[in-house]
Amino acid sequence: MNRILVFLLLACSFSSHAERIKLSTVTLEVPEKAAAGNKTSIMTDGVSTYSFTRLRADSTAYIYYYSFKYGKALYEFRETCKADIWEWLESSYKPKTARKKEFKNFKIESFENLNNKLLDMKMQKFRIEYDDGLRKLTLIYKIDETTQFMASVKSAFPAKDFLAAQDTLVSILESAGLERATLFDRKAVVNEGEIAKHINHYTVKLPFGLSNDFDNPVVAVDEKDNIIIAFAHADGSEVFIVDNTFKIKSKFHYDRLIHKIEPIKDGFFALSSDDYNLLRYDIYPSMYLTKHKANGELIFTQSVFKKDNTKAPGNQTFDFYSRDNVCLEIADSIGIVYTTSEKRVGMANVVQQGAYKTFSVQTGFLKKGKKDLWHVSHCFGQKSVRYKDNVYLYSIGDNDPRGLSLSKVNLTIHKDSTDSSSFWHEILVPFNGILGDNYTADSHISDPIVWNDMLYIALETEENAKTNHDPNPRSANRGMNDIFIVKCDLEGENVKVTQLTKTKFVEEANPKIGIVNGRMLVIYNEIKYSNTGLVNSIEEKYVYLDERIMRETKAADLNSHYVSEEREACKMPDSGINRDGNEFVHLSNGRIVWVRLMRNTRELEIITIDG
């Protein structure tokens, strides 16, 4: 009789978990009834990682999401994304006094020791929620170095039903398997036109997948032409050192989120933060300057800007993890950290002192030379370039001033003095629109370059910057962006702005510029949207310009391994942001280096272009 009962229980269990669903990294068996017609959904949309007005569809935080109602509970499964970090830290357990009494209704131990090789003893965090009879248990499992998997169960029914629902969740999790990317053989990349003779493409296989939550890498080249590549994620940064044959020679993990790297002899400096800054949570992380040996070993660390605990943090609108985030430059033995990690309330004092700090490469921050740079309010982007003893700092501001600004800091003066004559500030491109409208959150800039004693930068924004007129639901407070090239002399004067693209229904984005054989090379994306605002297609283009910013060639397609990647291998969407990659860096022979994470998340593509 007992054998018959056991057989019936096994048969019921098997038949109730008949449908295997595929997320980005994990596969699961879910109840057949749920998969056959209950409320199920797979969401393959992204979450903005720039600012609260950036296009959701532009993010590479590609969330595979599966949810269904089964019995007396709601179940949800997905890989985590950066937005989960602050959501996780926000406490939603109510009331606090009932915690001990209520805790018995949550079977935490059952989820720690699962009968599953993938998830057994991999539970990293859990969160319990209780509010007036509504219970929810959320679990995070760390699958490998960079991939986290989230599962939750929620029920408003009595405790006994919630306990039974947790048993069902255990059985679902014990069916978990790994969804590995399929890597295909690569065909040679064929380009046409001017760039064909000057471009090469390489793929680098990674020791593990870089999850589904990566944006652009931070890339630098050291004195031996080793390429330092850092990817930040929920638990820190994974750093790969690639040699001049484009093979990984070493790798290491760093616990903070690296935003910028500047190589020095036998090592490098890094600028990083301990948390993500998502504006809707009004939380601002601390930032750190660190010095490392070539193998990543930490030499020293210093706090740049500390967390802002003020009561009115809304005036500081900045996302530390964006394309246009922070600047780190070194001239001789002096370096500079530049970021809008400050807050100003009305005419009151700056809460976080200073927008930039200077430091010695030997001893760290200087006691002198610490000054509040010209304030750029609501600053959404910073870029920099060093030329001789000067560092040129670009900012996109959205209030005062509103537009693209340029400042210059002479580090050789600044290391010995706080003399304000060591910097100046100019507005290069004013933006139209209402002050504080946050329109410029969607404007971006390339890394600037110096060419024949003139400064150049590519600006992605909307012509005339008129706000609130585009019906596209994915287009927050703006129309379709175009590319502008901004040129000025080394004193910030004689400014010339040339509109490179002008299309009504196509958006041009992600501009990058570099000097190739005496001409300016511009690479950018053309993004076409459907009638519902979703991205229809993305094409990569390139064009050559002369010193006057006049076209020397027509815009042509740029082919790459990324463009031709097999759809079956993709774990991330074909988004404009993922295509962006790093800002151009250079090898000692002048060749441009451009790094991108392939959509299969298991390979990098490294593109080199003659400089």
C-alpha positions as CSV (number, residue, x, y, z in Angstrom):
1,M,0.0,0.0,0.0
2,N,2.8,2.4,0.9
3,R,4.6,1.6,-2.4
4,I,1.4,2.5,-4.3
5,L,1.1,5.8,-2.4
6,V,4.7,6.7,-3.1
7,F,4.3,5.9,-6.8
8,L,1.1,8.0,-7.0
9,L,2.9,11.0,-5.3
10,L,5.8,10.7,-7.8
11,A,3.5,10.5,-10.7
12,C,1.5,13.6,-9.6
13,S,4.8,15.5,-9.1
14,F,6.1,14.6,-12.5
15,S,2.8,15.4,-14.3
16,S,2.5,18.7,-12.6
17,H,5.9,19.9,-13.8
18,A,5.8,19.1,-17.4
19,E,6.7,22.4,-19.1
20,R,10.3,23.6,-19.2
21,I,10.7,27.3,-19.6
22,K,13.9,29.1,-20.6
23,L,15.1,32.3,-19.1
24,S,18.3,34.0,-20.0
25,T,20.6,31.7,-18.0
26,V,18.3,29.2,-16.2
27,T,15.7,26.7,-17.3
28,L,12.9,25.5,-15.0
29,E,10.0,23.0,-15.1
30,V,6.8,24.7,-14.2
31,P,3.3,23.2,-13.6
32,E,1.7,22.1,-16.8
33,K,-1.5,23.8,-15.9
34,A,0.4,27.1,-15.5
35,A,2.2,26.8,-18.7
36,A,-0.9,25.8,-20.6
37,G,-3.0,28.9,-20.1
38,N,-2.9,30.6,-16.7
39,K,-1.5,34.1,-16.5
40,T,2.0,33.6,-17.9
41,S,4.2,36.2,-19.3
42,I,7.8,36.5,-20.6
43,M,9.1,40.0,-20.5
44,T,12.1,40.8,-22.7
45,D,12.2,44.5,-22.1
46,G,15.0,46.4,-20.4
47,V,15.4,48.7,-17.5
48,S,17.1,52.0,-17.8
49,T,20.5,52.3,-16.2
50,Y,21.2,55.9,-17.2
51,S,18.6,58.3,-15.7
52,F,14.9,58.2,-15.1
53,T,14.2,59.6,-18.6
54,R,16.5,57.3,-20.6
55,L,14.8,54.9,-23.0
56,R,13.9,51.6,-21.3
57,A,14.5,49.8,-24.5
58,D,18.1,51.0,-24.7
59,S,19.3,49.0,-21.7
60,T,21.1,45.7,-21.9
61,A,19.7,44.7,-18.6
62,Y,17.6,42.2,-20.6
63,I,15.1,40.7,-18.1
64,Y,13.7,37.3,-19.0
65,Y,10.7,37.3,-16.7
66,Y,8.3,34.4,-16.1
67,S,5.3,34.6,-13.7
68,F,2.2,32.6,-13.2
69,K,-0.6,32.1,-10.7
70,Y,-0.8,28.5,-9.5
71,G,-3.1,27.3,-6.7
72,K,-3.3,30.0,-4.1
73,A,0.0,31.9,-4.9
74,L,1.8,33.9,-7.5
75,Y,5.3,32.8,-8.6
76,E,7.9,34.9,-10.4
77,F,11.3,33.9,-11.8
78,R,14.0,36.0,-13.5
79,E,17.7,36.9,-13.6
80,T,18.5,39.9,-11.5
81,C,19.4,43.3,-12.8
82,K,21.1,46.4,-11.4
83,A,17.7,47.9,-10.4
84,D,17.2,45.0,-7.9
85,I,20.1,46.2,-5.8
86,W,18.3,49.1,-4.2
87,E,14.9,47.5,-4.3
88,W,16.5,44.7,-2.3
89,L,17.9,47.0,0.3
90,E,14.7,48.8,0.8
91,S,12.9,47.3,3.8
92,S,9.3,46.5,3.2
93,Y,8.7,44.2,6.2
94,K,5.7,45.4,8.2
95,P,5.1,45.4,11.1
96,K,8.6,45.0,12.6
97,T,7.3,43.9,16.0
98,A,5.6,40.9,14.4
99,R,8.8,39.6,12.8
100,K,9.6,36.7,15.2
101,K,6.0,35.6,15.3
102,E,5.6,35.7,11.5
103,F,9.0,34.3,10.6
104,K,7.8,30.7,11.3
105,N,5.6,30.9,8.2
106,F,8.7,31.3,5.9
107,K,10.7,28.1,5.1
108,I,14.1,29.7,4.6
109,E,16.0,26.5,5.4
110,S,14.2,24.6,2.6
111,F,15.7,26.9,0.0
112,E,19.3,26.8,1.3
113,N,19.8,23.0,0.8
114,L,18.1,22.1,-2.5
115,N,18.4,18.8,-4.3
116,N,19.8,20.5,-7.3
117,K,23.5,20.9,-8.3
118,L,23.0,24.3,-9.9
119,L,21.3,26.0,-6.9
120,D,22.3,23.8,-3.9
121,M,23.9,26.1,-1.2
122,K,23.9,29.0,-3.7
123,M,21.3,31.1,-1.9
124,Q,22.9,34.5,-1.5
125,K,20.1,36.6,0.0
126,F,16.5,36.4,1.0
127,R,13.8,38.9,1.8
128,I,10.6,38.3,3.6
129,E,7.6,40.6,3.4
130,Y,4.5,40.7,5.4
131,D,1.7,43.3,5.3
132,D,-1.7,42.7,6.7
133,G,-1.9,39.0,5.7
134,L,0.0,39.4,2.4
135,R,3.2,37.3,2.5
136,K,6.0,37.3,0.0
137,L,9.3,35.4,0.0
138,T,12.0,36.5,-2.5
139,L,15.3,34.6,-3.0
140,I,18.5,35.3,-4.9
141,Y,20.8,32.5,-5.9
142,K,24.3,33.3,-7.2
143,I,24.9,30.9,-10.1
144,D,28.4,31.9,-11.1
145,E,30.8,34.8,-10.8
146,T,28.3,37.3,-12.4
147,T,24.9,35.8,-12.7
148,Q,22.2,35.9,-10.1
149,F,18.8,34.3,-10.3
150,M,15.7,35.6,-8.5
151,A,12.6,33.6,-7.5
152,S,9.6,34.6,-5.4
153,V,6.3,33.4,-4.1
154,K,3.5,35.6,-2.9
155,S,0.1,34.8,-1.3
156,A,-2.7,36.6,0.5
157,F,-4.2,33.3,1.7
158,P,-3.8,31.8,5.2
159,A,-0.4,30.8,6.4
160,K,-1.0,27.1,5.7
161,D,-1.6,27.9,2.0
162,F,1.6,30.0,1.9
163,L,3.6,27.2,3.5
164,A,2.3,24.8,0.8
165,A,3.1,27.2,-1.9
166,Q,6.7,27.4,-0.7
167,D,6.9,23.6,-1.0
168,T,5.8,24.0,-4.7
169,L,8.5,26.6,-5.2
170,V,11.1,24.2,-3.8
171,S,10.1,21.5,-6.3
172,I,10.3,24.0,-9.1
173,L,13.7,25.2,-8.1
174,E,15.0,21.7,-7.8
175,S,14.3,21.3,-11.5
176,A,16.6,24.2,-12.4
177,G,19.2,23.7,-15.2
178,L,21.7,25.9,-16.9
179,E,20.8,27.5,-20.3
180,R,24.2,27.7,-21.9
181,A,25.0,29.9,-24.9
182,T,25.8,28.2,-28.2
183,L,29.0,29.5,-29.7
184,F,29.2,29.4,-33.5
185,D,32.3,29.4,-35.7
186,R,33.1,32.9,-36.9
187,K,33.3,33.9,-40.5
188,A,35.6,36.6,-41.6
189,V,34.1,40.1,-41.4
190,V,33.9,41.9,-44.8
191,N,33.7,45.7,-44.9
192,E,33.5,47.9,-47.9
193,G,34.7,51.4,-48.6
194,E,37.4,53.5,-46.9
195,I,37.6,51.6,-43.7
196,A,38.0,48.1,-45.2
197,K,41.9,48.2,-45.3
198,H,42.2,49.6,-41.8
199,I,40.0,47.6,-39.6
200,N,40.5,44.2,-37.9
201,H,38.1,42.1,-35.8
202,Y,39.0,39.6,-33.0
203,T,36.9,37.5,-30.6
204,V,37.9,36.6,-27.1
205,K,36.3,33.7,-25.3
206,L,35.5,34.4,-21.7
207,P,35.9,31.9,-18.8
208,F,32.3,32.5,-17.8
209,G,29.3,34.3,-19.1
210,L,28.9,37.9,-18.1
211,S,25.3,37.5,-17.1
212,N,22.5,39.5,-18.7
213,D,23.2,42.7,-16.8
214,F,26.2,44.3,-18.4
215,D,26.5,47.7,-20.1
216,N,29.6,49.0,-21.6
217,P,33.1,48.0,-20.5
218,V,35.7,50.3,-19.0
219,V,38.8,49.9,-21.1
220,A,42.3,51.2,-20.9
221,V,45.7,50.3,-22.5
222,D,48.9,50.1,-20.4
223,E,52.5,50.9,-21.3
224,K,53.0,47.3,-22.6
225,D,49.9,47.4,-24.8
226,N,48.0,45.1,-22.5
227,I,44.3,45.9,-22.7
228,I,42.5,46.3,-19.3
229,I,38.8,45.5,-19.6
230,A,36.4,45.9,-16.6
231,F,32.7,45.0,-16.5
232,A,30.7,46.1,-13.4
233,H,27.8,44.1,-12.1
234,A,25.7,43.6,-9.0
235,D,28.6,42.2,-6.9
236,G,31.5,44.3,-8.1
237,S,33.6,44.2,-11.3
238,E,35.3,41.5,-13.3
239,V,38.6,42.7,-14.8
240,F,40.3,41.0,-17.7
241,I,43.9,41.7,-18.9
242,V,44.2,41.0,-22.6
243,D,47.7,40.9,-24.2
244,N,48.7,42.2,-27.6
245,T,47.7,38.9,-29.3
246,F,44.2,39.4,-28.0
247,K,44.3,36.5,-25.5
248,I,43.3,36.8,-21.8
249,K,46.5,36.6,-19.8
250,S,44.9,37.2,-16.4
251,K,41.7,38.2,-14.6
252,F,40.6,39.3,-11.2
253,H,37.5,40.4,-9.3
254,Y,37.2,43.8,-7.5
255,D,34.4,44.3,-5.0
256,R,33.4,47.8,-6.2
257,L,31.9,49.1,-9.4
258,I,34.7,50.4,-11.6
259,H,33.8,53.5,-13.7
260,K,37.1,54.6,-15.1
261,I,40.7,53.3,-15.3
262,E,43.9,55.3,-15.9
263,P,47.1,53.2,-16.4
264,I,50.4,54.2,-14.8
265,K,53.8,52.4,-14.8
266,D,53.4,48.9,-13.3
267,G,49.7,49.4,-12.4
268,F,46.7,51.6,-12.7
269,F,44.3,54.0,-10.9
270,A,40.6,53.3,-10.9
271,L,37.6,55.3,-10.0
272,S,34.7,53.2,-8.5
273,S,31.6,53.3,-6.4
274,D,30.3,51.0,-3.7
275,D,26.7,51.1,-4.8
276,Y,24.5,51.9,-7.8
277,N,22.8,55.3,-8.0
278,L,19.3,55.0,-9.3
279,L,17.6,58.4,-9.1
280,R,14.2,57.2,-8.2
281,Y,15.5,56.0,-4.8
282,D,17.2,59.3,-4.0
283,I,20.4,57.5,-2.9
284,Y,23.9,58.6,-3.8
285,P,26.8,56.2,-3.3
286,S,30.3,57.0,-2.1
287,M,33.0,57.1,-4.8
288,Y,36.6,55.9,-4.3
289,L,40.0,56.5,-5.9
290,T,42.1,53.4,-5.8
291,K,45.6,52.5,-6.9
292,H,46.4,49.0,-8.1
293,K,49.3,46.9,-9.1
294,A,49.2,45.4,-12.6
295,N,47.6,42.2,-11.3
296,G,44.8,44.2,-9.6
297,E,46.3,44.1,-6.1
298,L,45.2,47.1,-4.1
299,I,47.8,49.6,-3.1
300,F,45.6,52.2,-1.5
301,T,42.1,53.5,-1.5
302,Q,40.6,57.0,-0.7
303,S,37.1,58.3,-0.6
304,V,36.4,61.0,-3.2
305,F,32.8,61.9,-2.4
306,K,30.9,60.4,0.5
307,K,27.3,59.4,0.6
308,D,24.8,62.3,0.7
309,N,22.4,61.9,3.6
310,T,20.6,65.2,3.2
311,K,16.8,65.5,3.4
312,A,16.3,66.9,-0.1
313,P,18.5,64.9,-2.5
314,G,16.4,65.5,-5.5
315,N,18.5,68.4,-6.7
316,Q,21.4,66.1,-7.6
317,T,20.4,64.3,-10.8
318,F,23.2,62.0,-11.8
319,D,23.6,58.3,-12.4
320,F,27.0,57.0,-11.5
321,Y,26.6,54.0,-13.8
322,S,26.0,55.5,-17.2
323,R,27.9,56.0,-20.4
324,D,28.8,59.6,-19.5
325,N,29.7,59.3,-15.9
326,V,33.0,60.3,-14.4
327,C,36.4,61.5,-15.5
328,L,39.9,60.4,-14.3
329,E,43.0,61.9,-16.0
330,I,46.7,62.0,-15.1
331,A,49.3,64.5,-16.3
332,D,52.8,63.7,-15.3
333,S,52.6,63.0,-11.5
334,I,49.3,64.7,-10.9
335,G,45.8,63.4,-11.5
336,I,42.3,64.8,-11.4
337,V,38.9,63.2,-10.5
338,Y,35.9,65.0,-11.9
339,T,32.2,64.2,-11.3
340,T,29.1,66.0,-10.5
341,S,28.8,64.3,-7.1
342,E,27.5,67.4,-5.4
343,K,24.2,69.0,-4.4
344,R,23.1,72.5,-4.2
345,V,19.8,73.6,-2.6
346,G,18.8,77.1,-3.7
347,M,21.6,79.5,-2.9
348,A,22.8,77.4,0.0
349,N,26.3,75.8,0.3
350,V,27.3,72.8,-1.8
351,V,26.5,69.7,0.3
352,Q,29.3,67.6,-1.1
353,Q,32.4,69.8,-1.3
354,G,33.7,70.2,-4.8
355,A,33.1,68.8,-8.3
356,Y,36.7,67.7,-8.7
357,K,39.8,66.8,-6.7
358,T,43.4,66.6,-7.6
359,F,45.8,63.9,-6.4
360,S,49.4,62.8,-6.5
361,V,50.1,59.4,-8.1
362,Q,52.4,58.6,-5.1
363,T,50.6,60.0,-2.1
364,G,46.9,60.4,-3.0
365,F,44.7,63.5,-2.7
366,L,46.4,66.8,-2.3
367,K,45.4,69.1,0.6
368,K,45.7,72.0,-1.7
369,G,44.1,72.3,-5.1
370,K,40.7,71.3,-3.8
371,K,38.1,73.7,-5.2
372,D,34.5,73.8,-6.3
373,L,34.6,73.9,-10.1
374,W,32.1,76.1,-11.9
375,H,28.8,74.5,-10.9
376,V,26.9,72.7,-13.7
377,S,23.5,72.0,-12.2
378,H,21.5,68.8,-13.1
379,C,24.6,67.4,-14.8
380,F,24.0,64.2,-16.7
381,G,27.3,63.6,-18.4
382,Q,31.0,64.3,-18.1
383,K,33.9,63.5,-20.4
384,S,37.5,64.6,-20.4
385,V,40.7,64.7,-22.5
386,R,44.3,65.5,-21.4
387,Y,46.6,67.6,-23.6
388,K,50.0,68.5,-22.3
389,D,49.6,69.9,-18.8
390,N,45.9,70.7,-19.2
391,V,42.8,68.6,-18.7
392,Y,39.7,69.7,-20.6
393,L,36.4,68.7,-18.9
394,Y,33.1,68.6,-20.8
395,S,29.7,68.6,-19.0
396,I,26.1,68.4,-20.1
397,G,24.0,70.4,-17.7
398,D,20.2,70.7,-17.6
399,N,19.6,73.8,-15.5
400,D,22.3,76.4,-15.0
401,P,23.8,76.4,-17.5
402,R,21.6,74.3,-19.8
403,G,23.8,72.8,-22.5
404,L,27.3,71.5,-23.3
405,S,30.0,73.3,-21.2
406,L,33.8,73.1,-21.2
407,S,36.3,73.8,-18.4
408,K,40.1,73.7,-18.4
409,V,42.2,72.8,-15.4
410,N,46.0,73.3,-15.5
411,L,47.3,70.6,-13.3
412,T,50.9,71.9,-13.0
413,I,49.6,75.1,-11.5
414,H,47.0,73.4,-9.4
415,K,49.3,70.9,-7.7
416,D,51.0,73.9,-5.9
417,S,48.2,76.4,-5.6
418,T,44.5,77.0,-5.3
419,D,44.8,79.9,-7.7
420,S,41.4,80.1,-9.6
421,S,43.3,81.2,-12.7
422,S,44.2,77.6,-13.3
423,F,40.8,76.9,-14.8
424,W,38.1,78.6,-16.8
425,H,34.6,77.7,-17.9
426,E,32.8,78.2,-21.2
427,I,29.3,77.2,-22.6
428,L,29.9,75.7,-26.0
429,V,26.4,74.6,-27.1
430,P,23.3,76.1,-25.2
431,F,20.2,73.9,-25.3
432,N,16.7,75.3,-25.7
433,G,13.8,74.2,-23.5
434,I,12.5,74.7,-20.0
435,L,15.1,74.9,-17.3
436,G,15.1,71.8,-15.2
437,D,13.0,69.9,-17.7
438,N,15.5,67.0,-17.6
439,Y,15.5,66.8,-21.3
440,T,19.3,66.6,-21.5
441,A,19.2,63.3,-19.6
442,D,18.9,61.8,-23.1
443,S,21.8,63.8,-24.6
444,H,25.2,62.1,-24.7
445,I,28.7,63.0,-25.7
446,S,31.7,61.0,-27.1
447,D,35.1,61.1,-25.6
448,P,36.7,64.4,-26.8
449,I,39.9,64.5,-28.9
450,V,42.6,67.1,-29.6
451,W,43.6,67.3,-33.3
452,N,46.0,69.9,-34.6
453,D,45.6,72.0,-31.5
454,M,41.8,72.1,-31.8
455,L,39.3,70.3,-29.5
456,Y,36.6,68.1,-31.0
457,I,33.7,66.3,-29.4
458,A,30.6,64.5,-30.8
459,L,27.2,65.4,-29.3
460,E,24.1,63.3,-29.5
461,T,21.0,65.3,-28.9
462,E,17.9,66.6,-30.6
463,E,18.0,69.5,-33.0
464,N,16.7,72.6,-31.1
465,A,16.0,70.4,-28.1
466,K,12.3,71.1,-28.0
467,T,10.6,69.1,-25.3
468,N,7.4,67.2,-24.7
469,H,6.3,67.0,-28.4
470,D,7.2,63.4,-29.4
471,P,4.3,60.9,-29.2
472,N,6.7,58.0,-29.1
473,P,6.1,56.3,-25.7
474,R,9.8,55.2,-25.6
475,S,11.0,58.7,-26.2
476,A,10.8,60.5,-22.9
477,N,10.7,64.3,-23.2
478,R,12.4,64.4,-26.5
479,G,12.3,63.6,-30.2
480,M,14.8,61.6,-32.3
481,N,18.4,62.4,-31.5
482,D,21.0,63.4,-34.2
483,I,24.8,63.7,-34.2
484,F,26.5,67.1,-33.9
485,I,30.3,67.7,-34.0
486,V,31.5,70.5,-31.8
487,K,34.9,72.1,-32.5
488,C,36.7,74.9,-30.7
489,D,40.3,76.1,-29.9
490,L,42.2,75.3,-26.8
491,E,40.9,78.4,-25.1
492,G,37.3,77.4,-25.6
493,E,36.8,80.1,-28.3
494,N,36.0,80.1,-32.0
495,V,33.3,77.5,-31.5
496,K,31.8,75.7,-34.5
497,V,28.9,73.3,-34.3
498,T,28.1,71.1,-37.4
499,Q,25.0,68.9,-37.6
500,L,26.3,65.6,-39.0
501,T,22.9,63.8,-39.3
502,K,19.4,65.1,-39.8
503,T,16.7,62.5,-40.1
504,K,13.1,62.8,-39.0
505,F,12.2,59.2,-38.2
506,V,15.6,57.6,-37.5
507,E,17.6,58.3,-34.4
508,E,21.4,58.5,-34.6
509,A,23.1,57.6,-31.3
510,N,26.4,56.5,-29.7
511,P,28.9,58.7,-31.6
512,K,32.6,57.9,-31.3
513,I,35.4,59.9,-32.9
514,G,39.0,59.2,-33.7
515,I,41.8,60.4,-36.0
516,V,42.6,57.8,-38.7
517,N,45.3,58.6,-41.4
518,G,44.8,62.4,-41.1
519,R,41.0,62.3,-41.1
520,M,38.3,62.1,-38.5
521,L,36.5,58.9,-38.3
522,V,33.0,59.0,-36.8
523,I,31.1,55.8,-35.9
524,Y,27.5,55.8,-34.8
525,N,24.2,53.9,-34.8
526,E,21.1,54.4,-36.8
527,I,18.1,53.3,-34.7
528,K,14.7,52.8,-36.3
529,Y,11.6,52.4,-34.2
530,S,8.2,50.7,-34.8
531,N,4.9,52.5,-34.5
532,T,4.6,51.4,-30.9
533,G,8.0,52.8,-30.0
534,L,10.0,49.5,-29.9
535,V,13.4,49.3,-31.6
536,N,12.8,47.9,-35.1
537,S,16.4,47.8,-36.3
538,I,19.9,49.1,-35.5
539,E,22.6,49.7,-38.1
540,E,26.2,50.8,-37.6
541,K,27.5,53.5,-39.8
542,Y,30.8,55.3,-40.3
543,V,31.9,58.4,-42.1
544,Y,35.1,60.4,-42.6
545,L,35.4,64.1,-42.0
546,D,38.2,66.7,-42.6
547,E,39.4,69.3,-40.1
548,R,36.6,71.7,-41.1
549,I,34.1,69.0,-40.1
550,M,33.1,68.5,-43.8
551,R,32.3,65.1,-45.1
552,E,35.0,63.4,-47.1
553,T,32.9,60.2,-47.6
554,K,29.3,59.2,-47.5
555,A,28.0,57.3,-44.5
556,A,28.5,53.6,-45.0
557,D,27.6,50.4,-43.2
558,L,30.1,49.1,-40.6
559,N,30.1,45.3,-40.4
560,S,31.4,43.3,-37.4
561,H,31.1,40.0,-35.5
562,Y,28.5,41.6,-33.3
563,V,26.4,42.6,-36.2
564,S,26.5,39.1,-37.7
565,E,26.0,37.2,-34.5
566,E,23.7,34.2,-34.7
567,R,20.3,34.9,-33.2
568,E,20.3,31.5,-31.5
569,A,23.4,32.5,-29.5
570,C,22.0,35.7,-28.1
571,K,21.4,36.2,-24.4
572,M,21.0,40.0,-24.6
573,P,18.9,42.2,-26.9
574,D,20.3,44.0,-29.8
575,S,20.1,47.4,-28.1
576,G,21.8,50.6,-29.0
577,I,23.5,50.7,-25.6
578,N,25.0,47.3,-25.8
579,R,26.4,48.1,-29.3
580,D,28.1,51.2,-27.8
581,G,31.0,49.4,-26.2
582,N,33.9,51.4,-24.6
583,E,35.1,54.8,-25.6
584,F,38.0,54.6,-28.1
585,V,41.5,53.9,-26.5
586,H,44.8,53.6,-28.4
587,L,47.7,51.2,-28.6
588,S,51.2,52.5,-28.7
589,N,51.2,52.4,-32.5
590,G,48.2,54.7,-32.6
591,R,45.7,51.9,-33.4
592,I,42.2,52.5,-32.0
593,V,40.8,49.7,-29.7
594,W,37.0,49.2,-29.4
595,V,35.7,46.5,-27.1
596,R,32.1,45.1,-26.9
597,L,30.4,42.2,-25.1
598,M,28.8,39.9,-27.7
599,R,25.2,39.2,-27.2
600,N,25.9,35.5,-26.3
601,T,27.6,36.9,-23.1
602,R,30.5,34.4,-23.5
603,E,32.7,36.4,-25.9
604,L,34.2,39.8,-26.4
605,E,34.7,41.4,-29.8
606,I,37.8,43.6,-30.0
607,I,37.9,45.9,-33.1
608,T,41.2,47.7,-34.0
609,I,41.4,50.5,-36.5
610,D,44.5,52.1,-37.9
611,G,45.2,55.4,-36.2
